[in-house]
Amino acid sequence: MKKIALCVMVCALFVLASCGDRTPGKEVSSKLKVGFIYVSPVGDGGWTWAHDQGRKELAKLPYVETTSIMESVPEGAEATRAITQFAEKGFTLIFTTSFGYMDPTVEVAKRYPNHVFMHCSGYKTLPNVGTYFGRMYQPRYLSGIVAGKKTQSNVIGYVAAFPIPEVIRGINAFTLGVRSVNPEAKVHVVWSHTWYDPAKEREAAESLLDLKADIIAQHQDSPAAQQAAQDRGRWSIGYNTNMRKFAPKAHLTAPVWDWSKVYTAVAEQVNNKTWKSEKIWWGIKTGVVDLAPISNLLVAQDVRDYVMAKRQEIIADKCKIFEGPLKDQSGNLRCKEGEVMSDDQLLSFDFFVEGVVGTIEKGNK
């Protein structure tokens, strides 16, 4: 009888042990593990640095166990491997932070239906894939007003990454801001065909400075274009973050990101199990995009006041920006008077507005 009782006890202990984690001393956590895929190094001071500031805010949430990053991940097959690696390691919430990660994100998500994937700036979704971005064209427009008021040569340069709708939309909004206060000014565009390459960005900026541009704007990740402007005694409009420290004598202002607004909101939804796939596209009103402080040394008080008044109009939905009549650079009417371009039209921009000098090169992205 003692042997039978002993056998029963051993079996019971085995059953209890099999119900839990078999790793000695390891406790199963219900907290979130969140992964981030970055296209450039965190030290770029721009796009990726801004995303990483958002990650750090997310990491403070009590229900987040850990966050992890992979930086300088090329768009394409290497991105697929990086995203898969996070999924395999149990990161059930994964943010992919560049347009070129769209297809790899969708590909991996199909194999991990119980994970949540959020892709930045894309348009493809699945039940477990959402997208997120900000209406950066709003502060772009405001920065254009600053440039339009400041330029003396009426030649403004714009160093741009790739000819995709996101970038084209920003150039157009900036130009509309410029010409709303200075119809004689023109915005000259040079493509770098890279998100982050300081040498190429600087080279593009210098080619625009050679054209007598006295202000350089950018859709790039590093401050190289602004530094080129400062070295020539010209001015600059930054992007992504307040990069004033990199070109303090040139920097007028910059359209900037605060990704923490998106990251903390999504993490809360996932934690509460209320998350559903959606296309997030928030504006200045939410704080995800805004304008960096305008230089009080380089920009007159009346201009700063005017820009801030326009900012309030945007928040109140009284300034639509892409409101007709709008013509393209060839003079063709693209949006009639009294009409406002729809979000679908904004998200598929494939033409430059009147006032832009440059071409949209096809097949580069």
SULPE-V568427 format. One record per backbone hydrogen bond with DSSP energy under -0.5 kcal/mol. CO is the residue of the C=O (numbers start at 1). NH is the residue of the N-H. E is the energy in kcal/mol with one decimal. If there is no record, write none. Layout:
co & nh & e
CO & NH & E
CO & NH & E
//
This chain:
co & nh & e
1 & 5 & -2.6
2 & 6 & -2.4
3 & 7 & -2.0
4 & 8 & -2.2
5 & 9 & -2.2
6 & 10 & -2.2
7 & 11 & -2.2
8 & 12 & -2.2
9 & 13 & -2.3
10 & 14 & -2.0
11 & 15 & -2.2
12 & 16 & -2.4
13 & 17 & -2.3
14 & 18 & -2.1
15 & 19 & -0.9
16 & 19 & -0.6
16 & 20 & -0.5
17 & 20 & -1.1
22 & 24 & -0.6
23 & 26 & -2.1
32 & 34 & -0.5
32 & 65 & -2.4
32 & 66 & -1.5
33 & 93 & -1.4
34 & 68 & -2.0
35 & 95 & -3.0
36 & 38 & -0.5
36 & 70 & -1.9
37 & 97 & -2.0
38 & 73 & -2.9
40 & 72 & -0.9
41 & 44 & -2.0
42 & 45 & -1.1
46 & 50 & -2.7
47 & 51 & -1.9
48 & 52 & -2.5
49 & 53 & -1.7
50 & 54 & -1.6
51 & 55 & -2.1
52 & 56 & -2.1
53 & 57 & -1.4
54 & 58 & -2.1
55 & 59 & -2.5
56 & 60 & -0.5
57 & 60 & -1.0
58 & 61 & -1.9
61 & 64 & -1.7
63 & 32 & -2.9
63 & 65 & -0.6
66 & 34 & -2.4
68 & 36 & -2.0
70 & 38 & -3.4
72 & 74 & -0.6
76 & 79 & -0.7
76 & 80 & -1.6
77 & 81 & -2.0
78 & 82 & -2.1
79 & 83 & -2.7
80 & 84 & -2.2
81 & 85 & -2.2
82 & 86 & -1.8
83 & 87 & -2.2
84 & 88 & -2.8
85 & 89 & -1.5
86 & 91 & -2.2
87 & 90 & -1.5
90 & 92 & -1.0
92 & 116 & -3.2
93 & 35 & -2.4
94 & 118 & -2.7
95 & 37 & -2.4
95 & 97 & -0.5
96 & 120 & -2.8
98 & 101 & -2.0
99 & 102 & -1.8
101 & 105 & -2.4
102 & 106 & -2.2
103 & 107 & -2.6
104 & 108 & -2.4
105 & 109 & -2.4
106 & 110 & -1.6
107 & 111 & -0.6
108 & 111 & -1.3
108 & 112 & -0.7
109 & 112 & -0.7
112 & 115 & -1.8
115 & 117 & -0.5
116 & 94 & -2.5
117 & 130 & -2.5
118 & 96 & -2.7
119 & 132 & -1.9
126 & 129 & -1.7
128 & 117 & -2.7
129 & 126 & -1.5
130 & 119 & -2.8
131 & 280 & -2.8
132 & 121 & -2.2
133 & 282 & -1.5
134 & 136 & -2.5
135 & 138 & -2.3
136 & 140 & -2.1
137 & 141 & -1.9
138 & 142 & -1.6
139 & 143 & -2.6
140 & 144 & -1.9
141 & 145 & -1.5
142 & 146 & -1.6
143 & 147 & -2.2
144 & 148 & -3.0
145 & 149 & -2.1
146 & 150 & -1.6
147 & 151 & -2.7
154 & 156 & -0.5
154 & 186 & -2.1
155 & 214 & -1.9
155 & 215 & -0.7
156 & 188 & -3.2
157 & 217 & -3.1
158 & 160 & -0.7
158 & 190 & -2.2
159 & 219 & -3.0
160 & 192 & -2.7
160 & 193 & -0.5
161 & 193 & -2.1
162 & 164 & -2.1
164 & 167 & -0.7
164 & 168 & -2.6
165 & 169 & -2.9
166 & 170 & -1.4
167 & 171 & -2.3
168 & 172 & -2.5
169 & 173 & -2.4
170 & 174 & -2.4
171 & 175 & -2.5
172 & 176 & -2.5
173 & 177 & -2.0
174 & 178 & -2.5
175 & 179 & -2.8
176 & 180 & -1.1
177 & 181 & -0.6
178 & 181 & -1.2
178 & 182 & -1.2
182 & 185 & -1.7
186 & 156 & -2.4
186 & 188 & -0.6
187 & 357 & -3.3
188 & 158 & -2.3
190 & 160 & -2.7
195 & 221 & -1.8
197 & 201 & -2.6
198 & 202 & -2.4
199 & 203 & -2.2
200 & 204 & -2.5
201 & 205 & -2.2
202 & 206 & -2.7
203 & 207 & -1.8
204 & 208 & -1.4
205 & 209 & -2.3
206 & 210 & -1.9
208 & 211 & -0.7
208 & 213 & -1.7
209 & 212 & -1.6
214 & 235 & -2.3
215 & 157 & -3.0
215 & 217 & -0.5
216 & 237 & -2.6
217 & 159 & -2.5
219 & 161 & -0.7
223 & 227 & -2.2
224 & 228 & -2.0
225 & 229 & -1.8
226 & 230 & -2.4
227 & 231 & -2.3
228 & 232 & -1.0
229 & 232 & -0.6
229 & 234 & -3.0
230 & 233 & -1.6
235 & 216 & -1.9
236 & 252 & -2.9
236 & 253 & -0.6
238 & 255 & -0.8
239 & 241 & -2.0
240 & 257 & -2.4
241 & 243 & -1.3
243 & 246 & -2.0
243 & 247 & -0.9
244 & 247 & -0.7
247 & 250 & -1.7
247 & 251 & -2.6
250 & 236 & -2.6
252 & 295 & -2.8
253 & 238 & -2.4
254 & 292 & -3.5
255 & 240 & -1.3
256 & 290 & -1.8
258 & 261 & -1.4
259 & 262 & -0.8
259 & 263 & -2.6
260 & 264 & -2.4
261 & 265 & -0.8
262 & 266 & -2.6
263 & 267 & -2.2
264 & 268 & -2.0
265 & 269 & -1.8
266 & 270 & -2.6
267 & 271 & -2.7
268 & 272 & -2.3
269 & 274 & -2.8
269 & 275 & -1.1
270 & 273 & -0.9
278 & 131 & -2.3
278 & 280 & -0.7
280 & 133 & -1.0
282 & 135 & -3.7
283 & 286 & -1.4
283 & 287 & -0.8
283 & 288 & -0.8
283 & 289 & -0.6
284 & 287 & -1.0
288 & 258 & -2.4
290 & 256 & -2.9
295 & 299 & -1.5
300 & 304 & -2.2
301 & 305 & -2.7
302 & 306 & -1.9
303 & 307 & -2.5
304 & 308 & -2.2
305 & 309 & -1.9
306 & 310 & -2.0
307 & 311 & -2.2
308 & 312 & -1.8
309 & 313 & -1.6
310 & 314 & -2.2
311 & 315 & -2.2
312 & 316 & -2.1
313 & 318 & -3.4
313 & 319 & -1.1
314 & 317 & -1.4
318 & 320 & -0.6
320 & 322 & -2.4
321 & 323 & -1.3
322 & 341 & -2.5
324 & 338 & -1.0
326 & 334 & -3.3
326 & 335 & -1.6
327 & 354 & -2.3
328 & 331 & -2.3
332 & 328 & -2.5
335 & 325 & -0.7
335 & 326 & -2.3
336 & 339 & -2.1
339 & 324 & -3.2
342 & 346 & -2.3
343 & 347 & -2.6
345 & 348 & -0.8
346 & 349 & -1.1
352 & 329 & -1.9
353 & 356 & -1.7
355 & 187 & -2.6
356 & 358 & -0.6
357 & 189 & -2.7
359 & 361 & -0.9
361 & 364 & -0.5
//
